[in-house]
Amino acid sequence: MRDADRLHRALEGIDFVIHAAALKQVPAAEYNRSSVSRPMCWALRTSSEACLDSGVQRVVAAIH
């Protein structure tokens, strides 16, 4: 999700997106929540903006 231009290209012609994020380092995330939540929020924002810009009709966000 760091490369917004690449994400925009990937979404060309796409109608439906499922954004599923999961914590990969659960013990580290429990210890230092802010270091995990900021990147996840950034990824959700980046993907949401890319979906809006690309005309995606439906987005489902499942964040664990």
N, C-alpha and C positions, 0 to 999 in steps of 0.2 A: 504494500500500500504506500510505499514511499515514493514511487514514481507515478505521479498523477497522469502524465502524458501517456504512458504505457497502459494505464488502467482505462483511460478514455478510448484508446485504440481497441482494447479488448472488449469494450462494451458496445462497439458499433454494431447495430442491427440486432441487439439483444433486447428482449421484451420482459424477461423475468430474471431477477437476481436473488439468490439466497446468500446472505452474508452471515457466515457462521464462524465465530471466533471462539477460541478456547485457550485457556491458560496452559502453557506447556511446562512451566516450572512452578507447580503448585506450592511447594514449600517456600520457594523464594518469593512468590507472589503474596503468600500469607504474611511473610516477614516484612516485606517492603511494598505495600499495596500501591503507593503513588508511582513507583517506577514502572508498574505494570499497567495501571489504569490510564495514564497519560498516552502511551502509545496506542492502546486499544481505542481510546476516544478519538485520537488523531486518525486512525484507520477507518473508523466508522464515519467520521466527518468527510474524509477524502473520498470514500466509496459512495457516500450519499450524494455529494456534490457531483461526482462523475456520473452517477445514475441520472440525476436531474439534467445535467448538461447533454447526456446522450439520448434522452427521451425514453428511458426504461419505464415501462408501464407499471410494474409491480416490484416491490422490494420487501423481502422478509429478512429481518435481522434477528439472529439467534445468538446471543452472547452469553457465554457460560462463565 
